Amino acid sequence: DVKVTQSSRYLVKRTGEKVFLECVQDMDHENMFWYRQDPGLGLRLIYFSYDVKMKEKGDIPEGYSVSREKKERFSLILESASTNQTSMYLCASSPPGRGEQYFGPGTRLTVT
Amino acid sequence: QKEVEQDPGPLSVPEGAIVSLNCTYSNSAFQYFMWYRQYSRKGPELLMYTYSSGNKEDGRFTAQVDKSSKYISLFIRDSQPSDSATYLCAMSPRLNNDMRFGAGTRLTVKP
């Protein structure tokens, strides 16, 4: 079974703090993704990565950056957290040549 | 207009009922279609994955894709209380890229 883990299930941060969310997958997948999920808006893609040190912007990259130094690990960084970044953050990975994505359990981030 | 439309529900059915969940979409380039199940406070779990038009069956679950109508469905037979969750449709034009999700339909199966 594919396993995608995320560093925290719940996180509370203050406005202006730098926030790191980490994601690790154990299936040697090349593709990794970060989404945020908000009620009524569904999942929206923030960034994705096809390979180590490669990244592409998704639909809503503003206020976020990412890092992929190792194949199994994809980090999402909120440079200066704001209250409108309060959300559920989901990491996913997918194998090459396949369309489906496998998700982690999510991190519910609250910015106060 | 959203690229993917999904009725948010909530949908409540008695145990044993047949459930029909649907999504419509506007982008004719979509070729890969997925259904995910998401339990409360958990990440989405892949249920069904289909390519192009047609039907796919897996146990109590059947996925249908009608590209001519830009309409996809998920049927759940003999629904169980453990099927209570939010169901998300997802689709993309290419492998591993540009996946678009519906907002999810919340389903409750009552014993």
Interface residues (C-beta under 8 A of the other chain):
Chain A: V4 N31 G40 L41 G42 L43 L45 F48 Y50 L90 S94 P96 G97 R98 G99 E100 Q101 Y102 F103 G104 P105 G106 R108
Chain B: V4 Q6 P8 Y32 M34 Y36 R41 K42 G43 P44 E45 L46 Y49 Y51 L88 A90 S92 L95 N96 N97 M99 F101 G102 A103 G104
